[in-house]
Amino acid sequence: MPSIPRGDRSPERSELLRRRFLEGDNAAFEELLSIYMPLLKFIAKKYCSERDDRDDCLAEAVLGFLRAVRTYDARRGSMDNYIALVASHRLIDMARRASGSRVELSADLDQQVGALTEDSAQSGMADMVALATALSGTERACFERYLAGESLSEIAQELKVTKASVSNALARAKRKLGKALS
């Protein structure tokens, strides 16, 4: 593994902030995230060579960071390595999904559910379309554009919302779809 950017974090400080966050201190999470942001950017850059994809990769890395912070166990190694591992795995999963077939969610697909189920090779697409209708309007709009390859910045600009709103909507959509598909 290449050298991990350390910034100004120490294991003791990181653990203290992590515990405060787990107790409900959002300011501690923001500080912990700012301390680990150089590492997350480093990981995102490593997995996303395209400049346009880096925002999406960084968003995925931050979601991995959040999971790692919640599930970290100090008896199993350093927090830095665990965060790097979880964020990297999340980006690898993202790359695998991107290399697979893409499903475009649109009003036309919603109206064609019956036609999709006639072809047994695409019978799973009907489930995907049905799941997509369970998303809120914002989640669906963000998810459609994300699947079309738009960056967080482009989606935010088109929908006239902040990048954070887009990232949150995508996270909710992924969580809903992930639960429904598992």
SESEKOL-751314 format. One record per residue: residue number from 1; x, y, z of N, C-alpha, C in turn. Coordinates in pm, 1 decimal. Layout:
NUM,X,Y,Z,X,Y,Z,X,Y,Z .
...
END
This chain:
1,85.2,-117.9,0.0,0.0,0.0,0.0,89.4,123.8,0.0 .
2,58.1,221.6,-85.9,138.9,343.3,-89.4,127.3,419.7,41.4 .
3,217.5,512.0,57.8,219.1,592.8,178.7,88.1,670.4,191.7 .
4,28.3,664.2,310.1,-99.3,729.4,336.4,-73.1,869.4,390.1 .
5,-134.0,972.8,329.6,-115.3,1108.4,382.6,-164.0,1114.5,527.8 .
6,-82.1,1166.7,617.5,-115.5,1167.1,759.8,-173.8,1298.4,808.2 .
7,-133.7,1408.1,749.1,-185.4,1535.7,797.3,-150.4,1556.6,943.5 .
8,-242.8,1610.6,1021.1,-216.6,1640.3,1161.6,-295.0,1548.7,1255.8 .
9,-318.2,1425.1,1215.6,-397.0,1336.0,1299.3,-306.1,1241.3,1378.3 .
10,-346.3,1215.2,1498.6,-278.2,1116.6,1581.4,-381.2,1010.8,1618.0 .
11,-338.8,889.4,1647.0,-435.2,784.1,1683.6,-521.1,822.8,1804.9 .
12,-460.2,887.9,1902.8,-533.8,924.6,2023.7,-641.7,1028.5,1992.4 .
13,-604.6,1130.1,1914.9,-699.0,1236.0,1878.9,-812.1,1179.6,1793.3 .
14,-777.7,1095.8,1697.2,-879.3,1036.2,1610.2,-977.1,952.8,1690.9 .
15,-926.8,874.6,1783.3,-1014.0,789.3,1864.8,-1104.4,873.9,1954.8 .
16,-1050.3,980.4,2011.9,-1130.5,1069.0,2095.3,-1244.3,1130.8,2014.2 .
17,-1212.9,1181.1,1895.5,-1315.8,1240.1,1809.0,-1418.3,1134.7,1764.9 .
18,-1370.9,1014.5,1734.8,-1461.2,906.4,1693.2,-1560.3,874.4,1805.4 .
19,-1511.0,863.5,1926.5,-1599.3,833.6,2041.0,-1701.0,945.1,2063.2 .
20,-1654.7,1069.6,2052.3,-1747.3,1182.1,2067.7,-1855.4,1179.1,1960.3 .
21,-1816.7,1146.0,1837.4,-1914.1,1136.4,1728.6,-2015.6,1025.9,1757.3 .
22,-1967.7,911.7,1801.1,-2058.0,799.6,1829.5,-2154.9,832.2,1943.8 .
23,-2117.1,927.7,2027.2,-2205.3,972.5,2135.5,-2299.6,1082.7,2089.0 .
24,-2291.3,1122.4,1962.0,-2384.6,1219.2,1905.3,-2329.0,1358.3,1881.2 .
25,-2199.1,1377.0,1894.5,-2137.8,1508.4,1874.5,-2104.2,1527.1,1725.7 .
26,-2190.1,1598.5,1654.1,-2169.6,1619.2,1510.6,-2047.3,1705.0,1481.4 .
27,-2014.6,1796.1,1571.2,-1894.7,1878.7,1552.3,-1770.1,1791.3,1552.4 .
28,-1770.4,1686.5,1634.3,-1657.3,1593.2,1637.8,-1644.5,1520.5,1504.3 .
29,-1758.6,1484.1,1445.1,-1753.6,1417.4,1314.5,-1696.3,1511.2,1208.9 .
30,-1741.2,1635.8,1208.7,-1690.9,1732.2,1110.6,-1540.0,1751.0,1124.9 .
31,-1492.8,1757.0,1249.3,-1349.6,1772.0,1272.0,-1274.4,1646.4,1228.4 .
32,-1330.4,1529.6,1260.7,-1267.8,1403.8,1220.8,-1262.7,1392.2,1068.9 .
33,-1371.3,1429.8,1002.4,-1374.0,1426.6,856.1,-1271.2,1522.1,797.3 .
34,-1259.2,1641.2,854.2,-1160.7,1735.8,801.0,-1018.0,1683.9,820.0 .
35,-994.4,1611.5,927.4,-862.2,1554.6,951.6,-832.1,1443.1,851.0 .
36,-934.7,1364.7,816.3,-915.3,1250.7,726.0,-938.4,1285.1,578.9 .
37,-982.1,1405.8,548.8,-1010.0,1442.6,409.9,-889.2,1425.1,317.7 .
38,-766.5,1460.2,359.1,-652.8,1435.3,269.4,-638.2,1286.6,232.7 .
39,-661.0,1199.3,328.4,-654.8,1055.2,301.0,-765.2,1015.7,203.4 .
40,-886.5,1063.2,225.1,-997.8,1028.1,137.0,-976.5,1080.7,-4.6 .
41,-922.3,1202.2,-16.4,-891.6,1256.7,-149.6,-783.3,1174.3,-217.9 .
42,-684.1,1130.9,-141.9,-576.7,1048.0,-194.1,-633.3,916.9,-249.1 .
43,-721.9,855.1,-174.1,-782.7,728.2,-216.3,-871.0,750.1,-338.2 .
44,-952.4,855.3,-337.6,-1040.6,883.5,-451.3,-958.7,907.7,-577.5 .
45,-849.6,981.1,-565.2,-764.1,1008.9,-681.0,-701.9,880.9,-734.8 .
46,-669.7,790.4,-645.1,-609.0,663.0,-683.2,-705.1,576.7,-766.1 .
47,-832.7,581.8,-732.3,-929.8,496.0,-799.9,-1003.0,564.7,-914.6 .
48,-998.4,695.9,-922.5,-1070.1,768.9,-1026.9,-973.2,856.7,-1102.9 .
49,-935.4,811.2,-1219.1,-838.1,886.7,-1297.5,-901.8,1006.5,-1368.0 .
50,-1028.2,996.3,-1400.6,-1096.9,1105.8,-1469.0,-1129.3,1217.7,-1370.4 .
51,-1095.4,1339.7,-1405.6,-1119.3,1454.5,-1318.0,-1268.2,1471.1,-1286.8 .
52,-1355.2,1445.4,-1384.3,-1498.6,1459.9,-1364.9,-1554.4,1358.6,-1265.4 .
53,-1491.8,1242.8,-1254.3,-1539.9,1136.9,-1165.8,-1491.9,1152.9,-1022.0 .
54,-1397.3,1240.8,-998.3,-1337.5,1250.4,-864.6,-1436.7,1294.1,-758.4 .
55,-1530.9,1381.7,-791.1,-1632.7,1422.0,-692.9,-1715.9,1301.5,-650.3 .
56,-1756.1,1220.5,-748.4,-1833.8,1100.9,-716.6,-1751.1,1003.5,-633.6 .
57,-1625.7,987.0,-671.8,-1538.2,896.8,-596.9,-1515.3,947.1,-455.5 .
58,-1498.3,1076.2,-440.9,-1478.5,1132.1,-307.8,-1604.7,1113.2,-223.3 .
59,-1721.5,1129.8,-283.0,-1846.4,1107.5,-209.9,-1855.7,962.5,-162.7 .
60,-1818.8,868.8,-249.7,-1819.2,727.2,-211.3,-1716.7,700.1,-101.1 .
61,-1599.9,762.1,-111.5,-1495.9,744.9,-9.4,-1544.0,799.3,125.0 .
62,-1616.0,911.5,123.2,-1669.1,968.7,247.8,-1774.1,874.8,308.6 .
63,-1856.5,813.2,224.8,-1952.4,715.1,276.3,-1880.0,595.3,338.3 .
64,-1770.6,552.6,274.5,-1688.5,445.6,332.4,-1627.1,489.8,464.4 .
65,-1581.9,614.6,469.9,-1525.5,670.3,592.5,-1628.6,665.5,705.2 .
66,-1750.6,706.8,676.0,-1856.4,706.9,776.4,-1880.3,565.6,829.5 .
67,-1885.0,470.8,739.7,-1903.2,331.2,781.6,-1786.0,284.8,867.1 .
68,-1665.1,318.3,824.0,-1545.8,277.0,897.2,-1542.6,336.7,1037.1 .
69,-1580.2,462.5,1048.6,-1580.7,528.5,1180.0,-1678.9,458.2,1273.4 .
70,-1790.9,416.9,1218.8,-1893.0,350.5,1301.5,-1855.4,206.8,1338.5 .
71,-1778.2,139.5,1255.8,-1750.7,-2.9,1278.9,-1608.2,-32.6,1325.4 .
72,-1526.0,68.2,1340.1,-1385.9,49.1,1377.2,-1372.7,-15.9,1515.0 .
73,-1278.4,-109.6,1524.0,-1244.2,-175.4,1649.6,-1093.5,-162.4,1668.0 .
74,-1051.0,-88.8,1771.2,-909.1,-59.7,1793.4,-825.7,-185.6,1813.9 .
75,-888.3,-294.4,1856.0,-812.8,-419.4,1878.0,-767.5,-484.2,1748.1 .
76,-821.0,-438.5,1635.3,-790.9,-503.2,1507.6,-692.4,-426.2,1421.0 .
77,-636.1,-317.0,1469.3,-537.7,-243.1,1390.8,-560.6,-93.4,1396.1 .
78,-486.9,-21.8,1311.4,-494.2,124.9,1314.1,-619.2,175.0,1241.9 .
79,-669.5,288.0,1290.7,-786.9,348.9,1229.2,-754.5,395.2,1087.6 .
80,-634.9,449.3,1066.3,-595.4,495.7,933.0,-608.3,382.7,830.9 .
81,-550.3,267.9,863.4,-553.1,155.5,770.2,-694.7,104.2,748.4 .
82,-774.3,101.2,854.4,-911.1,52.6,841.8,-994.0,146.1,754.0 .
83,-979.7,275.6,775.4,-1052.7,373.5,693.5,-1009.5,362.0,547.7 .
84,-879.0,349.8,524.3,-829.2,335.3,387.2,-884.4,208.6,322.8 .
85,-890.6,100.3,397.6,-940.4,-26.6,345.6,-1089.0,-18.1,311.4 .
86,-1169.3,33.1,403.7,-1313.7,41.2,380.2,-1345.2,136.5,264.3 .
87,-1280.2,251.5,260.5,-1304.0,347.0,151.5,-1260.0,287.8,17.6 .
88,-1145.5,219.7,16.9,-1097.4,156.5,-106.9,-1194.6,49.8,-155.5 .
89,-1244.6,-31.3,-65.5,-1340.1,-135.5,-104.5,-1467.9,-75.4,-160.5 .
90,-1510.9,33.6,-101.7,-1630.9,100.0,-152.4,-1608.1,151.5,-294.8 .
91,-1491.2,206.8,-320.8,-1459.6,256.4,-455.2,-1442.6,141.7,-554.7 .
92,-1387.3,31.9,-510.1,-1376.3,-86.3,-597.1,-1515.8,-135.1,-634.2 .
93,-1606.1,-141.0,-536.2,-1744.3,-180.6,-564.4,-1809.9,-84.7,-662.9 .
94,-1783.0,45.2,-646.9,-1837.6,145.7,-738.3,-1786.6,120.7,-880.8 .
95,-1658.6,90.8,-893.3,-1600.6,64.9,-1024.8,-1661.6,-60.2,-1087.5 .
96,-1684.6,-161.1,-1007.2,-1747.4,-283.9,-1058.8,-1888.4,-256.2,-1108.5 .
97,-1962.9,-177.7,-1030.7,-2099.6,-144.4,-1073.7,-2097.8,-63.3,-1202.2 .
98,-2002.6,28.1,-1212.9,-1994.5,113.3,-1331.8,-1959.2,33.3,-1456.1 .
99,-1880.6,-72.4,-1439.5,-1840.7,-150.8,-1556.3,-1951.1,-244.6,-1602.3 .
100,-2052.2,-267.9,-1517.4,-2164.3,-352.3,-1554.7,-2262.1,-276.9,-1641.4 .
101,-2373.2,-340.8,-1670.3,-2473.5,-273.7,-1753.4,-2538.3,-160.9,-1674.9 .
102,-2569.5,-54.4,-1744.1,-2633.1,60.3,-1681.3,-2781.8,58.0,-1710.7 .
103,-2859.0,94.1,-1612.2,-3003.6,101.7,-1627.1,-3042.1,247.9,-1625.0 .
104,-3108.4,293.4,-1727.9,-3153.5,432.8,-1730.0,-3294.7,437.3,-1675.8 .
105,-3315.1,514.2,-1572.2,-3445.8,525.9,-1510.6,-3516.5,645.2,-1572.5 .
106,-3630.1,620.3,-1631.7,-3703.7,729.1,-1693.9,-3851.9,696.8,-1692.9 .
107,-3931.3,794.4,-1726.2,-4075.5,773.3,-1732.2,-4108.7,665.7,-1834.6 .
108,-4033.5,660.6,-1945.5,-4057.8,559.3,-2047.5,-4039.4,419.4,-1991.6 .
109,-3937.7,400.0,-1910.3,-3915.1,268.0,-1851.4,-4027.9,231.1,-1756.7 .
110,-4076.5,327.3,-1681.0,-4186.8,300.9,-1588.9,-4307.8,247.3,-1664.7 .
111,-4332.1,299.2,-1785.4,-4448.0,258.2,-1863.0,-4425.0,126.5,-1936.0 .
112,-4300.2,81.2,-1940.5,-4268.6,-38.7,-2016.8,-4233.9,-158.0,-1928.8 .
113,-4278.4,-160.6,-1805.5,-4244.0,-270.8,-1715.6,-4288.7,-403.6,-1774.4 .
114,-4408.3,-407.0,-1829.5,-4458.4,-531.4,-1888.5,-4371.0,-580.1,-2002.3 .
115,-4325.4,-489.6,-2086.9,-4240.7,-526.9,-2199.8,-4106.3,-580.3,-2152.4 .
116,-4055.1,-526.7,-2046.0,-3925.3,-571.7,-1995.8,-3931.2,-713.7,-1943.2 .
117,-4042.3,-752.6,-1882.0,-4050.9,-885.5,-1821.8,-4070.8,-994.0,-1926.3 .
118,-4104.5,-958.9,-2049.7,-4122.0,-1059.2,-2153.7,-3989.3,-1124.3,-2191.3 .
119,-3879.8,-1053.1,-2180.5,-3747.6,-1105.8,-2211.2,-3685.8,-1155.0,-2081.5 .
120,-3669.4,-1286.6,-2066.6,-3620.9,-1342.0,-1940.4,-3481.7,-1290.9,-1904.8 .
121,-3402.1,-1252.7,-2004.4,-3268.4,-1200.8,-1975.7,-3275.0,-1066.5,-1905.8 .
122,-3385.9,-994.1,-1922.8,-3399.1,-863.2,-1860.7,-3507.0,-860.8,-1753.1 .
123,-3545.7,-976.5,-1701.4,-3653.9,-978.2,-1604.0,-3618.8,-902.2,-1476.8 .
124,-3492.3,-892.3,-1441.6,-3450.8,-817.4,-1323.4,-3468.5,-668.0,-1338.6 .
125,-3476.3,-619.9,-1461.5,-3491.6,-475.6,-1483.8,-3627.3,-427.7,-1435.2 .
126,-3729.0,-510.6,-1444.5,-3860.4,-470.3,-1396.3,-3854.7,-442.8,-1247.1 .
127,-3781.8,-527.2,-1174.4,-3764.5,-505.2,-1031.1,-3694.4,-372.5,-1006.1 .
128,-3593.5,-343.1,-1086.0,-3518.5,-218.9,-1070.2,-3607.6,-98.2,-1096.7 .
129,-3690.3,-107.2,-1198.1,-3781.6,1.9,-1230.6,-3882.1,20.2,-1117.5 .
130,-3935.4,-90.2,-1066.5,-4031.1,-82.2,-956.5,-3965.6,-19.7,-833.6 .
131,-3843.1,-56.9,-806.4,-3771.5,1.8,-693.1,-3750.1,150.6,-713.6 .
132,-3718.9,188.7,-835.1,-3692.6,329.8,-864.4,-3815.3,415.2,-839.7 .
133,-3933.5,360.0,-857.6,-4054.5,438.4,-833.7,-4075.8,463.0,-685.4 .
134,-4008.9,386.0,-599.3,-4019.0,406.3,-454.5,-3932.4,522.8,-406.4 .
135,-3845.3,573.0,-491.9,-3758.1,684.2,-454.8,-3835.8,815.8,-459.2 .
136,-3792.3,910.5,-377.8,-3853.0,1044.2,-384.2,-3813.8,1108.7,-516.4 .
137,-3878.3,1217.2,-550.0,-3848.7,1286.0,-675.9,-3703.7,1330.5,-685.4 .
138,-3652.3,1386.2,-576.7,-3513.4,1432.5,-575.9,-3417.2,1315.2,-584.8 .
139,-3445.0,1208.9,-508.1,-3358.0,1091.1,-511.7,-3354.8,1031.3,-651.8 .
140,-3470.3,1022.7,-711.1,-3479.5,965.0,-845.3,-3406.9,1051.1,-947.9 .
141,-3427.9,1182.2,-942.4,-3362.5,1272.6,-1037.8,-3210.5,1264.5,-1024.4 .
142,-3163.3,1265.0,-900.8,-3017.8,1256.4,-878.1,-2964.1,1121.1,-924.9 .
143,-3036.2,1014.0,-892.1,-2990.3,879.8,-926.3,-2988.1,858.7,-1077.5 .
144,-3090.2,906.5,-1147.3,-3093.2,896.4,-1293.4,-2972.3,965.2,-1354.9 .
145,-2946.8,1085.6,-1310.5,-2834.0,1161.7,-1365.8,-2701.3,1098.3,-1327.9 .
146,-2692.7,1043.9,-1206.6,-2570.8,975.4,-1162.4,-2543.8,853.5,-1251.6 .
147,-2647.5,777.6,-1280.3,-2632.0,661.0,-1367.9,-2594.9,701.9,-1510.3 .
148,-2637.5,819.9,-1549.9,-2604.7,870.0,-1683.8,-2460.9,921.4,-1690.6 .
149,-2392.8,923.4,-1576.5,-2252.5,961.8,-1576.2,-2224.7,1106.6,-1539.5 .
150,-2326.4,1178.7,-1495.0,-2304.4,1317.7,-1456.6,-2234.7,1325.7,-1320.9 .
151,-2153.8,1427.6,-1303.0,-2084.1,1447.8,-1175.7,-2179.3,1512.0,-1075.6 .
152,-2139.7,1510.4,-948.2,-2220.8,1574.3,-844.4,-2242.1,1722.2,-875.3 .
153,-2138.1,1788.5,-924.6,-2148.7,1931.2,-956.9,-2250.1,1955.0,-1068.0 .
154,-2246.6,1872.9,-1171.4,-2340.3,1888.9,-1282.6,-2484.1,1866.6,-1237.5 .
155,-2503.8,1762.3,-1156.5,-2638.5,1732.4,-1107.1,-2689.1,1847.9,-1022.1 .
156,-2603.5,1895.9,-932.4,-2642.5,2006.5,-844.4,-2680.3,2129.2,-925.6 .
157,-2602.6,2158.6,-1028.1,-2630.2,2275.8,-1110.9,-2762.6,2260.5,-1184.9 .
158,-2787.4,2143.1,-1242.1,-2911.7,2120.9,-1316.1,-3035.1,2127.1,-1226.9 .
159,-3022.5,2070.0,-1106.5,-3137.3,2064.8,-1016.5,-3148.0,2187.9,-926.3 .
160,-3048.2,2276.6,-937.5,-3044.3,2399.8,-857.0,-3046.9,2370.4,-706.8 .
161,-2960.5,2274.7,-667.1,-2941.2,2241.1,-525.9,-2791.3,2235.8,-498.9 .
162,-2753.4,2216.7,-374.6,-2611.9,2208.3,-340.2,-2558.0,2069.3,-369.8 .
163,-2424.4,2060.8,-381.6,-2361.0,1930.0,-401.1,-2389.2,1839.2,-282.6 .
164,-2395.4,1895.6,-162.3,-2423.8,1816.2,-42.8,-2563.2,1754.4,-51.4 .
165,-2660.5,1830.7,-103.8,-2796.3,1777.6,-119.8,-2798.2,1662.4,-219.1 .
166,-2723.0,1677.4,-326.4,-2714.5,1570.7,-426.2,-2650.6,1446.8,-364.1 .
167,-2541.6,1466.4,-292.3,-2472.4,1354.9,-228.3,-2564.0,1283.2,-129.7 .
168,-2638.4,1359.6,-50.6,-2731.8,1299.8,45.2,-2843.8,1224.0,-25.8 .
169,-2897.7,1281.8,-132.2,-3005.0,1215.5,-207.1,-2954.7,1085.8,-269.1 .
170,-2833.4,1088.9,-322.6,-2775.2,966.2,-379.5,-2753.9,860.8,-272.1 .
171,-2706.7,902.3,-156.9,-2684.9,806.9,-47.3,-2816.9,742.8,-5.2 .
172,-2922.5,824.4,6.0,-3053.6,769.5,42.3,-3103.5,673.2,-65.6 .
173,-3088.6,712.2,-191.3,-3134.2,626.7,-301.5,-3057.4,494.8,-302.6 .
174,-2926.2,501.7,-285.9,-2845.5,379.7,-284.0,-2883.8,290.2,-167.1 .
175,-2909.2,352.6,-52.3,-2947.5,275.8,65.6,-3081.8,207.4,42.2 .
176,-3180.4,279.9,-10.9,-3312.2,222.1,-37.2,-3302.0,108.2,-138.8 .
177,-3230.1,132.6,-247.3,-3215.6,29.9,-351.6,-3136.6,-88.5,-299.6 .
178,-3032.6,-61.7,-222.3,-2951.4,-169.1,-166.8,-3030.6,-258.6,-73.9 .
179,-3112.2,-200.4,12.7,-3195.3,-278.1,105.1,-3295.9,-361.8,28.6 .
180,-3356.2,-301.8,-72.1,-3460.0,-371.6,-148.1,-3403.3,-485.6,-230.8 .
181,-3279.1,-471.7,-275.2,-3219.3,-575.6,-359.8,-3152.3,-686.7,-279.8 .
182,-3127.3,-662.7,-152.0,-3057.7,-766.1,-74.0,-3152.7,-863.8,-9.8 .
END
